[in-house]
Amino acid sequence: MDGKPIEKGRIQFRELGGQLRAFGADIVNGEYSIETAGGAMSVTVTAAREVPGKFQEGPGGADDEKVPVIEMYVPKSYNTETTLKTEVSRSESNVFNVEMKSEDS
């Protein structure tokens, strides 16, 4: 995102026709590997990170240790309102690089 790899996240390919199956994989240091069916796919990307300096009470309340606040930072246009699509070939290797921009860019 914004020219930097997502360190840790998730990518999902969902069939646009047929059985509407979904295929997911972890993103690690900007890379992923996934086996899917062939055909037209919708693609979603999600990733979360700790918000520096922000904490909330742990599950035990005020006496419990503070827990870091986590935020989803990938814009909706790449996940809940995705506009990403690709065609997956069954007969050859596929490469699908996702160049994303944050909403602030």
C-alpha positions in Angstrom: 0.0 0.0 0.0 1.4 3.4 -1.0 4.4 1.6 -2.5 5.1 -0.4 0.7 4.4 -4.2 1.2 1.6 -5.2 3.6 3.6 -6.9 6.4 0.7 -9.1 7.6 -2.8 -9.4 6.2 -5.2 -11.6 4.2 -6.3 -11.9 0.6 -9.4 -13.6 -0.7 -10.4 -14.6 -4.2 -14.2 -15.2 -4.6 -15.7 -16.7 -7.8 -18.0 -14.3 -9.7 -19.9 -17.2 -11.3 -20.4 -20.9 -10.8 -20.4 -22.2 -7.2 -19.3 -18.8 -5.7 -16.5 -20.5 -3.8 -13.9 -18.4 -1.9 -10.2 -19.1 -1.6 -8.0 -17.3 0.9 -4.4 -16.9 1.9 -2.2 -15.0 4.4 -0.1 -12.1 3.2 3.3 -12.1 4.7 5.8 -9.3 3.9 3.8 -8.3 0.9 3.6 -11.8 -0.7 1.0 -14.6 -0.8 0.5 -17.9 -2.7 -2.9 -19.3 -3.3 -4.6 -22.1 -5.2 -7.9 -21.3 -6.7 -10.4 -22.5 -9.3 -10.1 -20.8 -12.7 -12.4 -18.0 -14.0 -13.5 -14.5 -13.0 -12.7 -13.6 -9.4 -13.5 -10.7 -7.1 -10.5 -10.0 -4.8 -10.4 -8.6 -1.3 -7.5 -7.5 0.9 -7.6 -7.0 4.7 -4.9 -6.0 7.2 -4.9 -4.8 10.8 -2.3 -3.1 13.0 -1.9 -1.7 16.5 -2.7 2.0 16.9 0.5 3.5 18.6 -0.2 4.8 22.1 -3.9 3.7 22.2 -5.1 1.1 24.7 -8.4 -0.3 26.0 -9.2 -2.3 29.2 -8.5 -6.0 29.0 -11.3 -8.6 29.3 -11.0 -8.4 33.2 -11.9 -4.7 33.4 -10.0 -1.9 35.1 -7.9 -4.4 37.1 -6.7 -6.2 34.0 -3.8 -5.3 31.8 -4.4 -2.7 29.0 -4.8 -4.2 25.5 -3.5 -2.3 22.4 -6.2 -0.9 20.1 -6.3 -2.6 16.7 -7.5 -0.9 13.5 -8.2 -2.2 10.0 -6.2 0.1 7.8 -6.9 -1.1 4.2 -9.5 1.1 2.6 -13.0 -0.3 2.0 -12.5 -0.2 -1.8 -10.2 -3.2 -1.4 -12.4 -5.3 0.9 -16.0 -4.6 2.0 -16.6 -2.5 -1.2 -13.9 -4.1 -3.4 -13.5 -3.0 -6.9 -10.7 -5.5 -7.5 -11.3 -8.3 -10.1 -9.1 -10.7 -12.0 -9.3 -13.6 -14.4 -7.6 -16.8 -13.1 -6.2 -19.1 -15.8 -6.4 -22.8 -15.0 -3.7 -23.7 -17.6 -0.8 -21.5 -16.5 0.7 -19.7 -13.5 -1.0 -16.4 -12.5 0.4 -13.3 -10.9 -1.9 -10.8 -9.4 -0.1 -7.8 -7.8 -2.4 -5.4 -5.9 -1.2 -1.8 -6.0 -3.2 0.0 -3.3 -3.4 3.5 -2.1 -4.5 4.6 1.4 -7.4 7.0 1.6 -5.0 9.7 2.9 -2.8 9.5 -0.3 
